[in-house]
Each structure stands twice: as structure tokens, then as C-alpha cells.
Amino acid sequence: MHLLTKRLFSCVLFLLISGFAYGYQENTHLQEGLAALRAGQKIEAWNLLFPYAQRGDVQAMFYLGDMMMRSPEYQDHLQRAIEFFRVAAEKGHAGAQKLLPQAQRILESKLSNAPRLIAGASGIPLENEIESVNRSLEAYKQNVLAFVDSPATTGNIPRVEILYFMPGADSAINSLYAKSQELAQRFGTEIKSRYFVNINAEDLRQGMTAGMSSLQNSGMTPDLGGEIASRYGINTLPAFVIVKADGTYSVEYSLSSLSQKLINILL
């Protein structure tokens, strides 16, 4: 009986130590993600925090929502922030519950094109101010730019941009990314590539799915609910959008047709 008690105590002690070690490791990753966020290293913060958000960690969701709310360089940053805040708020996170309505009001104001007031002013320049800036710009062109090389002749400007829209599955992403690198090597600076990975809000609520377990976030933009893909009329993945320099675009659904289209445009 004494031996059984010692073994039982040893098992309980092992489980407690293991649980503490796991919790400490997870908390360390959250602290590292927050430190990267405060340092302005958004990609690093995303890489550290997003896997925990996928697993249902409300604190990671809150940090990501706060980061996206302060990231106007992404066109849909407010939509992303709202989605993270909404899921975290549903799980009882007080901070997310407070910031969610703020993000929603900012988005509503943005969509309604209502100018935000700053110290009682709209921030919209007056007509005479616009004319003054235009005159200064023309003077700058004549007095400065006339004596330097044109940027168009000194840099390699891509002729085509390719938007890769991929489902959130490891094998598909890895295979498509490898193929895109082959195209990049073939056409060089003639093309520019951007990557979007479809992620559903339900995946965040239920935790990480098997197909998203090793998702590489660096260099890939999450497309929550396929919102970005829908702008191009895409309803099936994978899909590839070829955007020309004049802004016109076409959608392809196979890599072979994508490659042939690029040959027709660039060669």
C-alpha cells in the first residue's frame, strides 16, 4: 500500500511539473509576441501570436486585434481587428469587449466616407491649399527632377503582379508556393508575387485545424472569410489573379494556364 501511494504521488507530481512547464513556455511565447508588437515588428509578432490565436488563446487574439487596429497599411485592417476582437469578446475577454465597439465605429465611419474631426476640423485641405501644393510640386519638378534620372529608367518595375489565393492547407500551400518560385525565377523582376491564405472565423473559434497546423505566416496575408478573394469574383481555391500595370486583371484557376498567360503577356 505504501509503494502504491508513492507511485501515485510521483505521477501527480510529474503531471503538475509538465503542466507548469507547458504553461510557462506558452506564456513566454505570448510575452515575446507582445514585445515584438511593442517594438513595431509586426511580422515577428504575427508569427509568434497567430498560432496561439488559432488554438483559441483569447489573449493572443486580443493582441492581434490591437495590432491590426493600428495597421492602416493593410486595406482590411479594421475588418481583421473586429474579427479577432469579436471572437475574443465571445470568449469573455474584457479588453476585446471594450475595443470591439470602437473598431466597429471607426469602420462604419470609414465606409460612410465621413471625415474624422481633429480639434474640430475635418482635416480635408482647402482648395487654395491644394493649389499651393500643386504649384510647389511643379516648381520642384522644374528645378530638381529635371536634373536627375527618371525613377522609371533607374529601377526594375514589375510589369505584372500575381496574387496567389490559397486554401488553408499545408500541402496545397507548400506545393503552390514552390511553383510560384519557379515562375519568379523564370520571369525575374518582370513579375511581383503576393500570397493570400483563406482562413475562416470558425477556425479561430474552434481552434487550429489539422490543415493549418504548420501554416507559414511570414510573407502570407490571411484572407479572413475570403473577403479579399471575393473582390475579384473568386469562389473556388486555389486561384490566381494576374494584375497588369494598367490595373486590368484576369483570374486563372490552374498553374498551367497562369504560366501560359504570363508567357503571352511578357514574352
C-alpha positions in Angstrom: 0.0 0.0 0.0 2.9 2.3 0.9 4.6 1.6 -2.5 1.3 2.3 -4.4 0.9 5.7 -2.6 4.5 6.7 -3.5 3.9 5.8 -7.2 0.6 7.7 -7.2 2.4 10.8 -5.7 5.1 10.6 -8.3 2.6 10.5 -11.1 0.7 13.5 -9.8 4.0 15.4 -9.3 5.1 14.7 -12.9 1.8 15.9 -14.3 2.0 19.1 -12.3 5.5 19.8 -13.4 4.7 19.1 -17.0 1.7 21.3 -16.9 3.6 24.1 -15.4 6.4 23.8 -18.0 3.9 23.9 -20.9 2.1 26.9 -19.4 5.4 28.7 -18.8 6.5 28.0 -22.4 3.2 29.2 -23.8 3.3 32.4 -21.7 6.8 33.0 -22.8 5.7 33.0 -26.5 2.9 35.4 -25.7 5.4 37.7 -23.9 7.8 37.5 -26.9 4.9 38.3 -29.3 3.9 41.3 -27.2 7.5 42.5 -27.0 7.8 42.3 -30.8 4.5 44.1 -31.2 5.6 47.0 -29.0 8.9 47.2 -30.9 6.9 47.6 -34.2 8.0 44.2 -35.5 4.6 43.2 -36.8 5.6 40.2 -38.9 7.5 38.7 -36.0 4.6 39.4 -33.6 2.2 37.8 -36.0 4.4 34.7 -36.3 4.6 34.3 -32.6 0.9 35.1 -31.7 -1.2 33.8 -34.6 -0.6 30.0 -33.8 -1.9 30.6 -30.3 -4.9 32.5 -31.6 -5.7 29.6 -33.9 -5.7 27.3 -30.8 -8.3 29.6 -29.1 -6.0 31.7 -26.9 -8.0 34.9 -26.2 -5.0 36.9 -25.1 -3.3 36.2 -28.4 -6.5 37.2 -30.3 -6.6 40.4 -28.3 -3.0 41.3 -29.1 -3.5 40.6 -32.8 -6.8 42.6 -32.9 -5.0 45.5 -31.3 -2.1 45.2 -33.8 -4.5 45.1 -36.8 -6.5 48.1 -35.5 -3.2 50.1 -35.6 -2.1 48.8 -39.0 -3.6 51.1 -41.7 -1.1 49.8 -44.2 -3.4 46.8 -44.6 -6.5 47.8 -46.5 -8.8 45.5 -44.5 -7.0 46.0 -41.1 -10.2 47.1 -39.3 -12.2 44.0 -40.5 -9.4 41.8 -39.3 -9.2 43.6 -35.9 -13.0 43.3 -35.5 -12.9 39.6 -36.2 -10.2 39.0 -33.6 -11.9 41.2 -31.0 -15.3 39.6 -31.7 -14.1 36.0 -31.1 -12.1 37.0 -28.0 -15.1 39.0 -26.7 -17.4 36.0 -27.2 -14.9 34.0 -25.0 -15.2 36.7 -22.2 -12.0 38.8 -22.8 -12.8 42.2 -21.2 -10.3 44.2 -23.3 -11.7 42.8 -26.5 -15.3 43.6 -25.3 -14.2 47.2 -24.8 -12.3 47.7 -28.1 -14.7 45.8 -30.4 -17.3 48.7 -30.5 -14.6 51.2 -31.0 -13.2 49.3 -34.0 -16.7 48.9 -35.4 -17.5 52.7 -35.1 -14.2 53.5 -36.9 -15.0 51.1 -39.7 -18.6 52.4 -40.1 -17.2 56.0 -40.3 -14.6 54.9 -42.9 -17.2 53.1 -45.0 -19.6 56.1 -44.9 -16.7 58.4 -46.1 -17.4 60.7 -43.2 -14.3 62.8 -42.4 -12.9 62.3 -38.9 -12.6 65.5 -37.0 -9.3 66.6 -35.5 -9.6 69.5 -33.0 -12.9 70.4 -34.6 -11.6 70.4 -38.2 -12.2 67.8 -40.8 -8.6 67.5 -41.9 -9.7 68.0 -45.6 -7.4 70.5 -47.3 -9.0 73.7 -48.7 -8.9 74.4 -52.4 -6.3 77.2 -52.1 -4.1 74.8 -50.1 -4.3 72.2 -52.8 -3.4 74.8 -55.4 -0.4 75.9 -53.3 0.9 72.4 -53.0 0.5 71.8 -56.8 2.5 74.9 -57.6 5.2 73.8 -55.2 5.3 70.4 -56.9 5.6 71.9 -60.4 8.4 74.1 -59.2 10.2 71.0 -57.7 9.8 69.1 -61.0 11.4 72.0 -62.9 14.2 72.9 -60.5 15.1 69.4 -59.2 13.7 66.5 -61.1 14.7 67.9 -64.5 18.4 67.3 -63.5 18.0 63.7 -62.2 17.3 60.4 -63.8 13.6 59.3 -64.0 12.7 56.6 -61.5 11.1 54.7 -64.3 14.5 54.3 -66.0 16.6 53.6 -62.9 14.6 50.8 -61.3 13.1 47.5 -62.2 9.4 48.0 -62.1 7.3 44.8 -62.4 5.1 44.6 -65.4 2.7 42.1 -63.8 1.6 41.4 -60.3 0.3 37.9 -59.4 -2.0 37.4 -56.4 -2.0 33.8 -55.2 -5.1 32.9 -53.3 -4.7 29.6 -51.5 -6.7 27.4 -49.2 -5.6 27.0 -45.6 -4.0 23.5 -46.1 -0.3 22.7 -45.7 0.3 20.5 -48.7 -1.6 22.9 -51.0 0.3 25.9 -49.8 3.7 24.3 -50.0 3.1 23.0 -53.5 1.7 26.2 -54.8 4.4 28.3 -53.2 7.1 26.1 -54.8 5.5 26.5 -58.2 5.3 30.3 -57.7 9.0 30.4 -57.0 9.7 28.6 -60.3 7.7 31.3 -62.1 9.6 34.0 -60.2 12.9 32.5 -61.3 11.8 32.3 -64.9 10.4 35.8 -65.3 12.6 37.6 -62.7 11.8 41.2 -62.0 9.1 41.2 -64.6 6.6 39.9 -62.1 5.8 40.6 -58.4 4.0 37.9 -56.3 1.7 38.3 -53.3 0.2 35.5 -51.3 -3.2 35.2 -49.5 -4.3 32.3 -47.4 -8.0 31.7 -46.8 -8.9 31.5 -43.1 -12.4 31.2 -41.7 -13.6 32.8 -38.4 -14.9 29.4 -37.3 -11.3 28.1 -37.4 -10.4 30.7 -34.8 -13.4 29.8 -32.6 -12.8 26.1 -32.6 -9.0 26.2 -32.6 -6.3 25.2 -35.1 -7.4 22.7 -37.7 -5.2 19.9 -38.9 -4.7 21.6 -42.3 -3.5 24.8 -40.7 -1.1 23.3 -38.1 2.1 24.3 -39.8 0.9 27.4 -41.7 3.8 29.7 -42.6 2.6 33.2 -41.9 5.7 35.2 -43.0 5.1 36.7 -46.3 1.5 35.5 -46.5 -1.6 37.6 -45.8 -4.6 35.9 -44.1 -7.8 36.4 -46.0 -10.5 36.1 -43.3 -13.6 34.5 -44.8 -12.2 35.0 -48.4 -13.1 38.7 -48.2 -10.2 39.8 -50.4 -10.7 37.0 -52.9 -14.4 38.0 -53.3 -13.3 41.4 -54.7 -12.0 39.5 -57.7 -15.1 37.3 -58.1 -13.2 34.3 -56.8 -15.3 31.5 -55.2 -13.0 28.5 -55.8 -9.5 28.0 -54.5 -6.7 27.9 -55.4 -7.0 30.9 -57.8 -4.5 33.3 -59.3 -5.1 36.9 -60.3 -2.9 38.5 -62.9 -2.9 42.3 -62.5 -1.3 44.3 -65.3 0.3 47.7 -65.0 -2.8 49.4 -66.2 -4.9 47.9 -63.4 -6.8 45.4 -65.6 -6.8 41.8 -64.3 -7.8 38.3 -65.1 -8.4 35.2 -62.9 -6.8 31.8 -63.6 -7.6 28.6 -61.8 -4.7 26.4 -62.9 -0.9 26.9 -62.8 -0.6 25.8 -66.4 -3.0 28.4 -67.6 -1.3 31.0 -65.4 2.1 30.2 -66.9 0.8 30.4 -70.4 -0.9 33.7 -69.8 2.3 35.2 -68.4 4.2 34.0 -71.5 1.6 35.7 -73.7 1.9 38.9 -71.8 5.7 39.1 -71.1 7.4 37.3 -74.0 
